[in-house]
Amino acid sequence: MPNNRQRNANIVAMRDQGYTFDHIANIVGLAHAGSTRRAWMAGLREAGREVPTTSLRVHTGRTTQTIIAETQMGFAPSNAMTFGIEIECIGLSCTQAQVALSNAGISVVNNGYTHAVIREWKVVPDGSLHARNGSCEVVSPILRGQDGMNQVRTVMMILRTAGATVNPSCGMHIHLGVEHYTPQILANIVMGHQQWQIAFDAFTTPKRQVFTTTYLGKRTMASAHDLARMIAGCVDNREVKNIVERGSRYKNLNVVSFKKYGTYEIRNHQGSLNGMNATAWIAFNQAFIEAVADDALYPCTSLDGFDDYSLGTEMNGENAMGSHRSPKLMQVTMAKVLINQLRNADYITAELAEYLTNRAGNLRYTI
């Protein structure tokens, strides 16, 4: 329709000027950012411009039906930091997941349980997952940049198409490459993550905010201080690796992974096959680490509406051992403060800031 063509052309023009999809949706009266993105892509086609997608053919491994899938565009990373992701899901066996991904053009192997880093995506079994109809963990190779983000979102879309889903036993873990940082910065990241953990809780389910579970837990402020002090006292990163291997990897910030992979692993996100959520989470954590490394965040206790005592005890985890979780309002408030700091200092884009702000405390899009 002509009216739609004109609307789409207007959307393309606004995107060229730097408007976010959320902002454009409000201007043109569309329901949400997803609808606006589809109209933008239509406008690009109508204008004869390149659309940032590539067609893939996906076979589910269960039927003869062939589905057309498009390479998905994830959120742009804030820097060149390497990253990886572990996607836990149910509904597919390892073999079914491998078939679906391979038939979609993803380079993937299924060689059983292994922690080896390889160039391809891999599918491995995971004994922590509870499902009657199959389960698996899909692990990325080392990724970087926009291409890496697109791979994450595309792989999740293919898994959903093939019938995968998640349940409370699933998690989504990301690894961020931090080996280029000094011991002092590595220590600062430990303390920064501890101090701001309540902000990250705004994006996780209550079950994943507790202090002690089998595969996930939080540090108290005292234990984080001790760990950071030991890391900061190291002469070089070789010595850091010897320090961190003594701890438990089942923490929301796993530093043990630095020994083998040169990464810090963020483990506190629940299982998800939503590629927008996943790439937003990766970019958010990348930006946070970069800001901590640059000493660009002001103290998290400087908040109107919460006294220093309540923030100190909740944030430090000293009184949360009994209550397990901090109040949702406090989580959302802290998340918005952190998002605004990162946005104002240009560590994240306006579009990512809008997405994160809208999602803080709202987990409708978990799957």
SVG drawing of the C-alpha trace seen along z (x, -y; Angstrom):
<svg xmlns="http://www.w3.org/2000/svg" viewBox="-2 -12 57 50">
<polyline fill="none" stroke="black" stroke-width="0.4" points="0.0,0.0 1.2,-3.5 0.7,-4.7 2.8,-1.9 5.5,-2.6 5.7,-6.2 5.7,-5.2 8.6,-2.7 10.5,-5.4 10.1,-7.7 11.3,-5.0 14.4,-4.4 15.1,-8.2 14.8,-8.3 17.1,-5.3 19.7,-7.0 19.5,-10.0 20.2,-7.8 16.7,-7.3 16.2,-4.1 13.5,-1.6 11.6,-2.3 11.7,-6.1 10.5,-5.6 7.7,-3.2 6.3,-6.0 6.5,-8.6 4.8,-6.5 2.4,-4.7 3.6,-1.1 3.2,1.3 6.8,2.0 10.4,2.0 10.1,5.3 7.4,4.1 9.4,1.0 12.4,3.0 10.4,5.1 9.0,1.9 12.6,0.6 13.7,3.7 10.7,3.4 11.7,-0.2 15.2,0.7 14.0,3.3 11.5,0.8 14.4,-1.7 16.6,0.8 19.1,0.8 20.8,3.7 19.0,5.5 21.3,6.9 20.1,10.5 21.1,13.6 18.7,16.5 19.4,19.9 17.5,23.1 16.7,24.9 15.7,28.5 14.4,29.3 15.7,32.9 12.3,34.2 10.2,33.6 10.8,33.1 9.7,29.5 12.2,26.9 12.0,23.4 13.5,20.3 15.5,18.5 17.2,15.2 20.5,14.3 19.5,12.2 21.1,8.8 22.1,8.7 22.9,5.6 26.2,3.9 29.0,4.7 30.5,1.7 34.1,2.7 36.4,5.3 36.3,7.6 36.1,11.2 33.2,13.2 31.5,16.6 28.2,18.0 26.8,21.2 23.2,21.8 21.4,24.4 18.1,25.7 15.6,28.5 13.4,30.1 16.3,31.2 18.9,33.9 22.5,33.1 22.1,34.9 18.9,33.0 20.5,29.7 23.5,30.5 21.3,31.5 19.2,28.3 22.3,26.1 24.3,27.9 21.4,27.9 21.1,24.1 24.7,23.6 26.2,23.3 29.6,25.0 28.9,27.2 30.3,30.4 28.9,33.0 31.8,34.9 30.4,35.5 31.3,33.7 34.3,31.5 35.7,28.1 38.0,27.8 37.9,24.4 37.4,25.0 36.7,22.9 33.2,24.3 30.0,24.1 29.7,27.3 26.8,29.2 27.5,31.0 25.4,32.9 24.7,31.2 23.7,33.2 22.3,30.2 19.4,29.9 16.1,31.6 13.8,32.6 12.1,35.7 12.2,34.8 15.9,34.2 18.4,31.4 21.7,30.0 24.1,27.2 25.2,25.3 28.6,23.5 30.0,20.9 33.5,20.5 35.4,17.4 33.4,14.5 34.0,10.9 32.2,7.8 28.9,7.5 29.4,10.8 29.7,12.6 26.5,11.0 24.7,11.9 25.8,15.5 24.4,15.7 21.0,14.4 20.9,16.6 21.8,19.8 19.1,19.1 16.5,18.5 17.5,21.9 17.2,23.7 13.7,22.3 12.6,23.2 13.8,26.8 11.7,27.0 14.1,26.1 12.8,24.2 14.1,23.5 12.9,24.3 14.1,23.2 17.0,25.7 18.6,23.8 21.1,21.0 22.8,18.8 26.4,18.1 28.7,15.7 32.5,15.5 34.2,12.1 37.8,11.9 39.7,10.0 43.3,11.4 44.6,8.0 43.8,6.2 46.3,5.8 45.9,7.5 44.6,4.3 41.9,3.9 41.0,7.5 40.6,6.9 38.5,3.8 36.1,5.8 35.6,8.2 34.7,5.4 32.7,3.5 30.5,6.5 30.0,7.1 29.0,3.5 26.6,3.4 25.2,6.9 21.8,5.7 21.5,3.8 22.2,7.0 19.6,8.8 17.0,6.7 17.5,8.9 17.4,12.3 14.7,14.5 14.3,14.7 15.7,18.3 19.0,17.0 19.4,14.2 19.9,16.4 23.3,16.7 23.7,20.5 22.5,23.0 24.2,26.1 25.5,24.3 25.3,20.6 26.0,18.4 26.9,14.9 29.9,13.6 29.5,11.5 31.3,8.1 33.9,9.5 34.8,12.4 34.8,10.2 37.2,7.8 39.5,10.7 39.5,12.0 40.1,8.6 43.0,7.9 44.7,11.1 44.3,10.5 45.5,6.9 48.6,8.1 49.7,10.3 52.8,9.3 51.3,10.4 48.4,12.4 50.3,15.7 50.2,15.2 46.5,14.2 45.7,17.6 47.3,19.4 45.2,17.4 41.8,17.8 42.0,21.5 41.6,22.1 38.0,20.8 34.7,22.2 33.5,21.6 29.8,21.7 29.6,18.0 27.6,15.4 31.0,13.9 33.2,16.9 36.9,15.9 38.2,19.5 37.7,19.5 40.5,17.0 43.0,19.8 42.1,21.8 40.4,19.3 41.5,15.8 37.9,14.9 35.5,13.9 32.3,15.9 28.9,14.3 26.7,17.1 23.6,15.4 21.3,15.1 18.5,17.6 18.1,19.8 17.0,17.9 16.6,18.5 15.8,14.8 18.7,13.5 17.9,9.9 18.0,10.5 21.2,12.5 23.1,9.9 21.8,7.1 23.1,8.9 26.5,9.5 26.8,5.8 25.7,4.6 28.3,6.7 31.0,5.8 30.3,2.1 30.2,2.5 33.7,4.1 35.1,1.5 33.7,-1.3 35.1,0.3 38.5,0.6 38.4,-3.1 37.3,-4.0 34.3,-5.7 31.5,-4.8 30.7,-6.8 29.9,-5.0 26.8,-2.9 25.7,-4.0 25.1,-7.6 21.3,-7.1 18.5,-9.3 15.7,-7.5 17.9,-4.8 20.0,-5.5 23.6,-4.3 22.9,-1.6 20.2,0.1 22.2,0.0 25.3,1.1 23.7,4.2 21.6,5.2 24.4,4.6 27.0,6.3 24.9,9.3 25.5,9.3 21.8,9.3 20.6,11.0 21.8,14.4 18.4,14.7 16.1,12.9 18.0,14.2 16.9,11.3 16.9,7.5 13.6,5.7 12.6,5.4 12.2,1.7 15.8,1.3 17.0,3.6 15.2,1.7 16.4,-1.7 20.0,-0.5 19.8,0.9 18.5,-2.4 21.3,-4.3 23.9,-2.0 22.3,-2.1 22.2,-5.9 25.9,-6.1 26.9,-3.8 24.8,-5.6 26.0,-9.1 29.6,-8.0 28.9,-6.4 29.7,-2.9 26.3,-1.7 24.1,-3.0 20.8,-4.9 19.0,-1.9 20.6,0.6 19.9,-1.8 16.2,-2.0 16.0,1.8 17.7,2.5 15.6,-0.2 12.4,1.3 13.4,4.8 14.7,4.0 12.5,5.8 10.3,7.1 11.1,10.7 8.2,11.3 10.8,12.0 12.8,14.7 12.2,17.3"/>
</svg>
